[in-house]
């Protein structure tokens, strides 16, 4: 009974859109047994695509961007993998360098009309807003979305596969196993792809602690092709000093209420942005804490480039991060949510807009106090508490 229930849930959460139609995992197969994504790629043979990752791509995004590029090549489609801001986490840098994965930072000066379509992996456009806006302005349609986060409704592609599973890498591994691309241990790029996908599954499931049956099955398949020594080298990267400093600030400034640990860490550099989710992961290990939320104002190359970015982690089964973040922070003036998530994690991003910039310390401190108090107030309202006077 339990096994049947799991299968039914996996079937119903997979979303396939083709001319407005919706279908299950099984309905997304072609008559020849290949997954429907193969038919979509075949119908666009010979085109030039852009594969869009989130602004700050994680291992799951980098791995699936790489494998989407390989799948595209099987149908004579050339594809560029792009991201919005920075690959900064040490494991992510190691993944890109050791596996020689080609990813490009988005350049606003790029002529996007060269692309026939856009493919979104491990995101649905809500964490790559600048790229999405530029693509829409250039008239480049969204063709494919493959993601494991909750449906966001930002884009209307020709095909989407959105499932509640541990990692987008798990979904792509399923495509491989179903015959879209036959992996061979003798081909180096296939070994690299399998290693990258395994890393994506490991990181997004917290080393299988949050894995489901589909994730374990995918890992079993990949184990025949991946390089364990290379995988170990990628995952053994130590935390940087700036990351440790951010974790220390989160520990010092956290407020623990109703089993929530909430930490506003002030300003941090763009290159240290990946320390925010790491700090949330760390706070979640504290006794009697089931949910951790860490946020700060990330400053870019100039002081006029500012965004409040946050991460949420939870071990509480009945708490849905996607729903929680959307209810707490709401939508912007265009009707798009400031954030969302998946089964145990979420994130959010808020432009500081008119208040961005300003080098005078008093102004910066005041601005941070406003944002810090507002975020905490909304969280406290959601969990039924009054704002503390210490803010």
C-alpha positions as CSV (number, residue, x, y, z in Angstrom):
1,X,0.0,0.0,0.0
2,X,2.7,2.5,0.9
3,X,4.7,1.7,-2.2
4,X,1.5,2.3,-4.3
5,X,0.9,5.6,-2.5
6,X,4.4,6.8,-3.3
7,X,4.0,5.9,-6.9
8,X,0.7,7.7,-7.2
9,X,2.1,10.8,-5.5
10,X,5.1,10.9,-7.9
11,X,2.8,10.5,-10.8
12,X,0.5,13.3,-9.8
13,X,3.2,15.9,-8.9
14,X,4.9,15.5,-12.3
15,X,3.6,18.3,-14.6
16,X,3.8,18.1,-18.4
17,X,2.6,21.0,-20.4
18,X,2.2,20.7,-24.2
19,X,-0.4,23.0,-25.7
20,X,-1.9,23.5,-22.2
21,X,-2.2,19.7,-21.4
22,X,-1.2,18.2,-18.1
23,X,0.0,14.6,-17.6
24,X,1.7,12.2,-15.2
25,X,5.2,10.8,-15.2
26,X,4.0,7.9,-17.2
27,X,1.9,10.0,-19.6
28,X,5.0,12.0,-20.4
29,X,6.5,9.0,-22.3
30,X,6.5,8.8,-26.1
31,X,5.2,5.8,-28.0
32,X,8.7,4.5,-28.4
33,X,9.3,4.4,-24.6
34,X,11.5,7.5,-24.5
35,X,10.5,10.3,-22.1
36,X,8.6,13.2,-23.7
37,X,11.5,15.6,-23.4
38,X,13.2,13.5,-26.2
39,X,10.3,14.3,-28.5
40,X,10.4,18.0,-27.7
41,X,14.2,18.1,-28.5
42,X,13.7,16.1,-31.7
43,X,11.0,18.6,-32.8
44,X,13.6,21.4,-32.3
45,X,16.5,19.7,-34.0
46,X,19.3,22.0,-35.2
47,X,18.3,25.0,-33.1
48,X,20.4,27.1,-30.7
49,X,19.3,27.1,-27.1
50,X,20.2,28.8,-23.9
51,X,20.1,26.7,-20.7
52,X,19.3,29.0,-17.8
53,X,20.5,28.2,-14.3
54,X,19.6,30.3,-11.2
55,X,21.6,33.4,-10.4
56,X,23.8,31.5,-7.9
57,X,23.8,27.9,-9.2
58,X,24.2,25.0,-6.9
59,X,25.6,21.5,-7.8
60,X,22.2,20.2,-8.8
61,X,21.8,23.1,-11.2
62,X,25.3,22.9,-12.7
63,X,25.0,19.1,-13.1
64,X,21.6,19.3,-14.8
65,X,22.7,22.2,-17.0
66,X,25.6,20.1,-18.2
67,X,23.5,17.0,-18.9
68,X,20.9,19.1,-20.7
69,X,23.7,20.3,-22.9
70,X,24.7,16.7,-23.7
71,X,21.1,15.7,-24.4
72,X,20.7,18.7,-26.7
73,X,23.8,17.7,-28.7
74,X,22.1,14.3,-29.4
75,X,19.6,16.2,-31.4
76,X,22.1,18.6,-33.1
77,X,21.1,21.4,-30.8
78,X,23.9,23.7,-29.7
79,X,23.3,25.1,-26.2
80,X,25.0,27.6,-23.9
81,X,24.7,27.2,-20.1
82,X,24.3,30.6,-18.3
83,X,23.8,31.9,-14.8
84,X,23.1,35.4,-13.5
85,X,25.5,36.2,-10.8
86,X,28.3,34.0,-9.5
87,X,29.6,30.5,-8.9
88,X,31.1,31.0,-5.5
89,X,30.7,28.0,-3.2
90,X,34.0,26.1,-3.1
91,X,32.3,22.8,-4.0
92,X,30.6,24.5,-6.9
93,X,33.9,26.0,-8.2
94,X,35.6,22.6,-7.8
95,X,32.8,20.9,-9.6
96,X,33.1,23.2,-12.6
97,X,36.9,23.1,-12.7
98,X,37.5,19.4,-12.1
99,X,34.8,18.3,-14.5
100,X,35.6,21.0,-17.0
101,X,32.0,22.1,-17.2
102,X,31.4,25.1,-19.4
103,X,29.1,27.6,-17.8
104,X,28.9,31.3,-18.6
105,X,27.9,34.3,-16.5
106,X,25.1,36.2,-18.2
107,X,26.3,39.4,-20.1
108,X,23.5,42.0,-20.6
109,X,25.2,43.0,-23.8
110,X,24.7,39.5,-25.3
111,X,22.5,39.4,-28.4
112,X,19.8,37.0,-27.2
113,X,18.1,36.9,-30.6
114,X,20.7,34.3,-31.5
115,X,18.8,31.8,-29.4
116,X,15.7,29.9,-30.7
117,X,14.5,28.9,-27.2
118,X,15.3,28.8,-23.5
119,X,15.5,25.8,-21.2
120,X,15.3,26.2,-17.4
121,X,16.8,23.5,-15.2
122,X,16.5,23.4,-11.4
123,X,14.6,26.7,-11.5
124,X,11.4,28.2,-13.0
125,X,12.7,31.6,-13.7
126,X,12.0,33.1,-10.3
127,X,15.6,32.9,-9.3
128,X,16.9,34.2,-12.6
129,X,14.8,37.3,-13.0
130,X,17.3,39.4,-14.9
131,X,17.9,36.7,-17.5
132,X,14.2,36.0,-17.8
133,X,13.4,39.7,-18.4
134,X,16.1,40.0,-21.0
135,X,14.9,36.8,-22.8
136,X,11.3,38.0,-22.8
137,X,12.4,41.4,-24.2
138,X,14.3,39.6,-27.0
139,X,11.3,37.4,-27.8
140,X,13.0,34.1,-26.9
141,X,10.4,31.6,-25.8
142,X,10.6,29.3,-22.8
143,X,10.7,25.8,-24.3
144,X,11.5,23.4,-21.3
145,X,11.4,23.5,-17.5
146,X,12.8,20.6,-15.5
147,X,12.7,21.2,-11.8
148,X,12.0,19.6,-8.3
149,X,10.8,22.8,-6.5
150,X,7.2,23.6,-6.1
151,X,5.5,25.0,-9.2
152,X,5.9,28.8,-9.4
153,X,3.8,29.7,-12.4
154,X,6.2,32.3,-13.7
155,X,6.8,30.8,-17.2
156,X,4.6,28.9,-19.7
157,X,7.0,26.5,-21.6
158,X,6.1,24.0,-24.3
159,X,7.1,21.2,-21.9
160,X,7.7,21.0,-18.2
161,X,8.6,18.3,-15.8
162,X,8.1,19.5,-12.2
163,X,8.3,16.8,-9.6
164,X,8.4,16.5,-5.8
165,X,11.7,14.6,-5.5
166,X,15.1,15.1,-3.9
167,X,16.9,16.7,-6.8
168,X,16.6,17.8,-10.4
169,X,19.6,15.5,-11.0
170,X,17.3,12.6,-10.1
171,X,14.8,13.6,-12.9
172,X,17.6,13.8,-15.5
173,X,19.0,10.4,-14.3
174,X,15.6,9.0,-15.1
175,X,15.8,10.4,-18.6
176,X,19.2,8.7,-19.1
177,X,18.0,5.4,-17.8
178,X,15.0,5.6,-20.1
179,X,17.4,5.8,-23.1
180,X,17.7,9.4,-24.1
181,X,21.4,9.0,-23.8
182,X,23.2,5.7,-23.3
183,X,26.0,6.2,-20.8
184,X,29.3,4.4,-21.3
185,X,32.1,4.1,-18.7
186,X,34.6,4.3,-21.6
187,X,33.6,7.9,-22.5
188,X,35.0,10.5,-20.2
189,X,32.2,13.0,-20.7
190,X,29.7,10.4,-19.6
191,X,31.8,9.6,-16.5
192,X,31.9,13.4,-15.8
193,X,28.1,13.7,-16.3
194,X,27.4,10.8,-13.9
195,X,29.7,12.2,-11.3
196,X,28.1,15.6,-11.5
197,X,24.6,14.2,-11.2
198,X,25.6,12.1,-8.2
199,X,27.0,15.2,-6.6
200,X,23.8,17.0,-7.3
201,X,21.7,14.3,-5.7
202,X,24.0,14.1,-2.7
203,X,24.0,17.8,-2.0
204,X,20.3,18.4,-2.5
205,X,19.3,15.4,-0.3
206,X,21.8,16.2,2.4
207,X,23.8,13.0,1.7
208,X,20.6,11.0,1.2
209,X,19.1,11.9,4.6
210,X,16.2,13.5,2.7
211,X,16.2,11.2,-0.2
212,X,13.2,9.3,-1.5
213,X,12.9,6.0,-3.4
214,X,13.5,7.8,-6.7
215,X,16.7,9.4,-5.5
216,X,18.1,6.1,-4.2
217,X,17.3,4.4,-7.5
218,X,19.0,7.2,-9.5
219,X,22.1,7.0,-7.3
220,X,22.2,3.2,-7.9
221,X,22.1,3.7,-11.6
222,X,24.8,6.4,-11.6
223,X,27.1,4.4,-9.4
224,X,27.9,2.3,-12.4
225,X,29.4,5.2,-14.3
226,X,30.6,7.9,-11.8
227,X,34.2,8.4,-10.6
228,X,34.1,8.1,-6.7
229,X,37.6,9.5,-6.3
230,X,36.7,12.6,-8.3
231,X,33.4,12.9,-6.4
232,X,35.3,12.8,-3.1
233,X,37.7,15.5,-4.3
234,X,34.8,17.8,-5.2
235,X,33.0,17.2,-1.9
236,X,36.0,17.6,0.4
237,X,36.4,21.3,-0.1
238,X,36.8,23.1,3.2
239,X,34.6,26.1,4.2
240,X,36.2,29.4,3.5
241,X,37.0,31.9,6.3
242,X,34.3,34.4,5.1
243,X,31.8,31.6,5.3
244,X,32.9,30.7,8.8
245,X,32.6,34.4,9.7
246,X,29.0,34.5,8.4
247,X,28.1,31.4,10.4
248,X,29.6,33.0,13.5
249,X,27.5,36.1,12.9
250,X,24.4,34.0,12.4
251,X,25.1,32.2,15.7
252,X,25.6,35.5,17.6
253,X,22.6,37.3,16.2
254,X,20.0,34.5,16.1
255,X,16.7,34.6,17.8
256,X,15.2,31.3,18.8
257,X,11.4,31.2,19.3
258,X,8.9,28.4,19.0
259,X,11.7,26.1,17.6
260,X,12.5,28.6,14.9
261,X,16.1,30.0,14.7
262,X,16.0,33.4,12.9
263,X,19.2,35.3,12.1
264,X,19.7,38.6,10.3
265,X,23.4,38.9,9.4
266,X,23.5,42.4,8.0
267,X,25.6,43.2,4.9
268,X,27.8,40.7,3.0
269,X,29.7,40.7,-0.2
270,X,28.2,39.1,-3.3
271,X,31.0,36.5,-3.4
272,X,30.0,35.3,0.1
273,X,26.3,34.9,-0.7
274,X,26.5,31.1,-0.6
275,X,27.4,31.4,3.1
276,X,23.7,32.2,3.8
277,X,22.3,28.7,3.1
278,X,25.3,27.2,4.8
279,X,24.6,29.2,7.9
280,X,20.9,28.1,7.8
281,X,22.1,24.5,7.6
282,X,24.3,25.0,10.6
283,X,21.6,26.7,12.7
284,X,19.3,23.8,12.0
285,X,21.7,21.5,13.9
286,X,20.9,23.2,17.2
287,X,19.0,21.3,19.8
288,X,15.2,22.0,19.9
289,X,15.3,23.9,16.5
290,X,13.3,22.5,13.7
291,X,13.5,25.5,11.3
292,X,16.3,28.0,10.5
293,X,16.0,31.2,8.5
294,X,19.0,33.3,7.7
295,X,19.0,36.5,5.6
296,X,21.2,39.4,4.8
297,X,21.7,42.3,2.4
298,X,24.0,41.2,-0.4
299,X,26.1,44.0,-1.9
300,X,27.3,43.6,-5.5
301,X,30.1,45.3,-7.4
302,X,28.8,48.7,-6.6
303,X,26.8,49.9,-3.6
304,X,23.8,50.5,-5.8
305,X,23.5,46.7,-6.4
306,X,21.8,45.4,-3.3
307,X,19.3,42.6,-2.6
308,X,18.0,41.1,0.6
309,X,18.6,37.3,0.2
310,X,17.5,34.6,2.6
311,X,17.5,30.8,3.1
312,X,15.2,28.6,5.0
313,X,15.8,25.0,6.2
314,X,13.4,22.8,8.1
315,X,13.2,19.3,9.6
316,X,9.5,19.6,10.4
317,X,7.6,17.4,8.1
318,X,4.4,19.3,8.3
319,X,6.0,22.7,7.5
320,X,6.1,23.5,3.8
321,X,8.9,26.0,3.0
322,X,7.3,27.0,-0.3
323,X,4.0,27.8,1.3
324,X,5.6,29.5,4.3
325,X,7.8,31.9,2.3
326,X,5.0,32.8,-0.1
327,X,2.6,33.6,2.8
328,X,5.2,35.5,4.8
329,X,6.7,37.7,2.1
330,X,3.9,37.8,-0.5
331,X,4.4,39.1,-4.1
332,X,6.0,42.0,-5.8
333,X,4.2,44.7,-7.9
334,X,4.2,42.3,-10.9
335,X,2.5,39.6,-9.0
336,X,5.6,37.4,-8.7
337,X,6.4,35.8,-5.3
338,X,9.6,36.9,-3.6
339,X,10.6,33.3,-3.0
340,X,9.6,29.7,-2.7
341,X,11.0,26.3,-2.0
342,X,10.8,22.5,-1.9
343,X,10.1,19.9,0.7
344,X,12.7,20.9,3.3
345,X,14.3,24.1,2.0
346,X,13.5,27.4,0.5
347,X,14.9,30.8,-0.4
348,X,13.9,34.4,-1.1
349,X,15.2,37.5,-2.7
350,X,14.0,41.1,-2.4
351,X,15.3,44.1,-4.3
352,X,16.1,47.0,-2.0
353,X,15.0,49.3,-4.8
354,X,15.0,53.0,-4.0
355,X,16.8,52.4,-0.7
356,X,19.8,50.7,-2.4
357,X,23.2,52.3,-2.1
358,X,24.4,54.9,0.4
359,X,27.9,54.7,1.9
360,X,27.2,56.6,5.1
361,X,27.4,54.2,8.0
362,X,24.4,55.7,9.9
363,X,22.2,55.4,6.8
364,X,23.3,51.8,6.2
365,X,22.7,50.8,9.8
366,X,19.2,52.4,9.8
367,X,18.3,50.7,6.5
368,X,19.4,47.3,7.9
369,X,17.3,47.8,11.0
370,X,14.2,48.5,8.9
371,X,14.7,45.4,6.8
372,X,15.7,43.2,9.7
373,X,12.7,44.3,11.8
374,X,10.3,43.9,8.9
375,X,11.4,40.3,8.1
376,X,11.3,39.3,11.7
377,X,7.9,40.9,12.2
378,X,6.4,39.0,9.2
379,X,7.9,35.7,10.5
380,X,6.6,36.3,14.0
381,X,3.2,37.2,12.7
382,X,3.1,33.9,10.7
383,X,4.0,31.8,13.8
384,X,1.7,33.8,16.1
385,X,4.2,35.9,18.1
386,X,4.6,39.6,18.9
387,X,7.7,41.4,17.7
388,X,10.3,41.6,20.4
389,X,11.4,45.0,21.5
390,X,15.1,44.1,20.9
391,X,14.1,43.5,17.2
